[in-house]
Amino acid sequence: MDVRQVRQFLAVVDTGSVHAAATQLLVAQPSVSQTLRRLEHELNTELFHRTGRRMVLTVAGRALVRPARDLVRALDVARATVESADGLQAGRLAISSMPSQAVHPLPALIGRFRDAVKSCGVVCDG
């Protein structure tokens, strides 16, 4: 099972049809159908009852919804965490210096740094 399969599964759950899910995800409808078939094969169970164009969750499909949403949410948090660290949107800065620089020029440099950080909308703790 991979994240693409899980995202497509959830799109079908949320939209109620393969066609609508494919439109939402900007992929071809046969691709979503094939992904669902592969996911069902890997899990060795049907996730949907196919009734015409509508997709109705089976008991196994309903059982997968919450863990699938938790997985996608966790991956989104992981991605956001990496992006914030990489883009210096969050983190911790520790400064140490010799006593002579602690009087001059360090306080002025720290003040300018804090002003620059605040102008970007970042909250400083201290």
Number of C-alpha atoms within 10 A of each C-alpha: 10 7 12 12 19 21 17 23 24 19 20 26 20 11 16 16 20 24 19 15 24 20 13 13 15 9 13 13 17 12 13 22 19 12 17 21 17 14 20 18 12 10 12 9 14 17 25 21 13 13 9 7 10 15 17 17 19 15 13 14 18 14 12 16 17 12 12 17 14 11 15 17 12 12 13 12 12 12 11 12 14 14 13 13 12 11 10 11 15 15 9 8 5 4 6 8 9 8 9 9 11 12 11 10 10 17 12 12 11 12 11 12 12 16 13 12 14 12 10 10 9 14 12 11 5 4
